[in-house]
Amino acid sequence: MARIVVIGGTGLIGSKVVAKLTEHGHEAVAAAPNTGVNTLTGQGVAEALAGTDVVVDVSNSPSFEEKDVLDFFVTSTTNLLEAEKVAGVKHHVALTIVGTNRPQNIPYFRAKIAQEKLIRDSGVPYSLVHATQFFEFLGSIADISTDGDVVRLPGALIQPMAAEDVATAVARTAARGPVGDIEIAGPEAFGLDEFVRRGLAFRRDARTVIRDDEAHYYGAHIEERTLIPVEGAEIFETRLEQWLPLNPPRR
């Protein structure tokens, strides 16, 4: 069994990854600023990685401003990979996004592309788990797209999945050898507008969702299939109608 350090291990995905790896007998360590490990400053990174076989990075930028996100992923990933080389880490697993290898102009995606390049060029054996959008972000997508009581979203396709399934895929990947790039997704494709409309309707949210193909998604126009996985992606079973009753909106 391996010693696996999970960067971002106290967050939405990371805490689930730690639990799944521990359940299967691995020594899974949650590493985050609140546990004394800060990959942005380098604090505690070398100490956390000593004797580690696998590093899983599911951390995220605290700010989504374009410069902040790019600085976070470049600085954090650089510090992490340098420490991994010193520690002799054998496998680097990072959670990233479906669509980073398609034409798009989303600032957050550009930051993830920079992160992916650093990992591929590092010489550390790696796995990049490209996930579709999480069901858990339904509310925040609605909120950033709301004007008054109207939500405007494009009809571009999305194939969202549950955070629990994302964590399962990441944990499985960490427990096996490096596989390069893989894609994971949920079982159903919706237009972005339909995804949010269904969620808000179930939650009895009074806002009206309107399809507007000129509307932006996280600050950029997206093409119809940018966020859809390619053939060969691993498809998980949890459907939106199963997830919604178990996940009331966060207050």
C-alpha positions in Angstrom: 0.0 0.0 0.0 1.2 3.5 -0.8 1.7 6.8 1.0 -0.4 9.3 -0.9 -0.4 13.0 -0.2 -3.5 14.8 -1.4 -2.9 18.5 -2.0 -6.2 20.2 -1.4 -7.1 17.3 0.8 -9.6 19.1 3.0 -11.8 20.4 0.2 -14.8 19.2 -1.7 -13.0 16.6 -3.8 -9.9 16.1 -1.7 -11.6 15.1 1.5 -13.5 12.4 -0.5 -10.3 11.2 -2.1 -8.6 10.9 1.2 -11.5 8.9 2.6 -11.6 6.5 -0.3 -7.9 5.9 -0.3 -7.9 5.3 3.4 -10.8 2.9 3.1 -8.7 0.8 0.7 -5.7 0.6 3.0 -3.5 3.4 1.7 -1.8 6.0 3.9 -3.6 9.0 2.6 -2.5 12.4 4.0 -4.6 15.5 3.6 -2.4 18.5 2.8 -3.7 22.0 2.6 -2.9 25.5 4.1 -5.0 24.6 7.1 -2.8 21.6 7.8 0.4 23.5 7.4 1.1 22.7 3.7 1.0 25.7 1.3 2.1 25.0 -2.2 1.8 28.6 -3.2 4.4 29.7 -0.7 6.2 26.4 -0.4 5.6 26.2 3.3 5.6 22.6 4.6 5.7 21.0 1.1 9.1 19.3 1.4 8.2 17.9 4.9 4.8 16.6 3.7 6.3 14.8 0.6 9.1 13.0 2.5 8.7 9.3 1.9 5.7 9.8 -0.4 4.9 7.5 -3.4 2.1 9.4 -5.0 1.0 13.1 -5.0 -2.6 13.9 -5.9 -3.3 17.6 -6.6 -7.0 18.6 -6.4 -6.2 22.1 -5.1 -7.8 25.2 -6.5 -7.2 29.0 -6.7 -8.9 31.0 -3.9 -9.5 33.7 -6.5 -11.0 33.3 -10.0 -9.6 36.5 -11.4 -7.6 35.8 -14.6 -4.1 36.8 -13.3 -4.7 35.2 -9.8 -5.7 31.9 -11.3 -2.8 31.7 -13.6 -0.3 32.7 -10.9 -1.8 30.2 -8.5 -1.6 27.2 -10.8 1.9 28.0 -12.2 3.5 28.8 -8.9 1.8 26.1 -6.9 2.5 23.4 -9.5 6.1 24.5 -10.0 6.7 24.3 -6.2 5.0 21.0 -5.9 6.8 19.3 -8.9 10.3 20.5 -7.7 9.6 19.1 -4.2 8.4 15.8 -5.8 11.7 15.4 -7.7 13.7 15.8 -4.5 11.4 13.4 -2.6 11.5 10.8 -5.4 7.7 10.8 -5.9 6.8 8.1 -8.5 3.4 9.4 -9.7 1.7 12.8 -9.9 -2.0 12.9 -10.3 -3.8 16.2 -11.1 -7.5 16.9 -11.5 -8.2 19.1 -14.5 -11.0 19.9 -16.9 -12.6 18.4 -20.0 -12.1 20.9 -22.8 -8.6 22.2 -22.1 -7.5 20.6 -25.4 -10.3 22.2 -27.4 -10.4 25.7 -28.9 -11.8 28.0 -26.3 -11.2 31.4 -24.6 -12.0 30.7 -21.0 -9.4 32.4 -18.7 -9.6 29.6 -16.0 -9.0 27.0 -18.7 -5.9 28.8 -19.8 -4.5 28.6 -16.3 -5.3 24.8 -16.2 -3.5 24.4 -19.6 -0.4 26.0 -18.1 -0.6 23.6 -15.2 -1.0 20.6 -17.5 2.1 21.7 -19.5 4.2 22.0 -16.4 3.2 18.5 -15.4 3.8 16.9 -18.8 7.2 18.6 -19.1 8.3 17.8 -15.5 9.7 14.3 -16.0 7.6 13.1 -13.1 5.3 10.2 -14.3 1.8 11.6 -14.3 -1.9 11.1 -14.7 -4.2 14.0 -15.7 -7.8 13.3 -14.9 -10.0 15.6 -17.1 -13.5 15.9 -15.5 -16.6 17.5 -16.7 -18.4 20.2 -14.6 -19.6 19.0 -11.2 -23.3 18.9 -10.3 -22.2 20.8 -7.1 -21.5 24.0 -9.1 -25.1 24.2 -10.5 -25.9 27.0 -8.0 -22.8 29.0 -8.6 -23.3 28.8 -12.4 -26.8 30.1 -12.0 -25.7 32.9 -9.7 -22.9 34.3 -11.9 -25.4 34.2 -14.9 -28.2 36.0 -13.1 -29.5 39.5 -13.9 -32.4 40.4 -11.7 -34.6 37.3 -11.7 -33.4 36.0 -15.1 -30.6 33.5 -15.7 -29.1 33.7 -19.2 -27.0 30.7 -20.3 -26.0 29.3 -23.7 -27.2 26.0 -25.0 -23.7 24.7 -25.3 -23.6 21.0 -24.2 -22.4 19.9 -20.8 -22.2 16.4 -19.4 -21.9 17.0 -15.6 -21.1 14.6 -12.9 -21.2 14.1 -9.1 -18.2 15.2 -7.0 -18.4 11.7 -5.4 -17.8 10.1 -8.8 -15.0 12.5 -9.5 -13.3 11.5 -6.2 -13.7 7.8 -7.1 -12.0 8.3 -10.4 -9.1 10.3 -8.9 -8.6 7.8 -6.0 -8.6 4.9 -8.5 -6.0 6.7 -10.6 -3.8 7.4 -7.7 -3.9 3.8 -6.7 -2.6 2.5 -10.0 0.4 3.5 -12.2 0.6 6.6 -14.4 -1.8 6.7 -17.3 -1.3 10.1 -18.9 -4.5 11.8 -19.9 -7.9 10.4 -19.2 -11.4 11.9 -19.4 -14.4 11.3 -17.0 -18.0 12.4 -17.3 -21.5 11.9 -16.1 -24.1 9.9 -18.0 -26.3 12.7 -19.5 -25.6 15.6 -21.8 -27.7 18.8 -21.4 -27.6 22.3 -22.7 -26.1 24.5 -20.0 -29.4 26.3 -19.8 -31.3 23.0 -19.4 -28.9 21.8 -16.7 -29.5 24.9 -14.6 -33.2 25.1 -15.4 -33.8 21.6 -14.1 -31.8 22.2 -11.0 -33.5 25.5 -10.1 -37.0 24.0 -10.9 -36.4 21.1 -8.5 -35.2 23.5 -5.8 -38.3 25.7 -6.4 -36.0 28.6 -7.3 -38.2 31.4 -8.8 -35.6 32.6 -11.3 -36.4 32.1 -15.0 -33.7 30.4 -17.1 -33.4 31.7 -20.7 -31.3 30.2 -23.4 -29.0 32.9 -24.9 -26.2 31.5 -27.1 -24.4 34.9 -26.8 -24.3 34.6 -23.0 -20.9 33.8 -21.5 -19.8 30.9 -19.4 -17.3 32.0 -16.8 -16.4 35.1 -18.8 -16.2 33.6 -22.3 -18.2 32.4 -25.2 -18.0 28.6 -25.7 -18.7 26.4 -28.6 -21.4 23.7 -28.6 -19.1 20.7 -27.7 -16.2 22.4 -25.8 -17.3 20.8 -22.5 -18.3 17.4 -23.8 -15.9 14.4 -23.4 -14.3 12.6 -26.3 -15.0 9.0 -27.3 -13.4 6.6 -24.8 -14.1 8.7 -21.7 -15.1 6.8 -18.5 -18.8 7.4 -17.9 -20.1 7.4 -14.3 -23.7 6.4 -13.4 -25.0 9.1 -11.1 -27.7 11.1 -12.8 -28.9 14.6 -12.0 -32.3 13.4 -10.9 -30.6 11.1 -8.4 -28.2 13.7 -7.1 -30.7 16.6 -6.6 -32.8 15.2 -3.8 -29.6 14.4 -1.8 -28.0 17.8 -2.3 -30.1 20.8 -1.2 -28.6 24.2 -2.0 -25.9 25.4 0.3 -26.9 28.3 2.6 
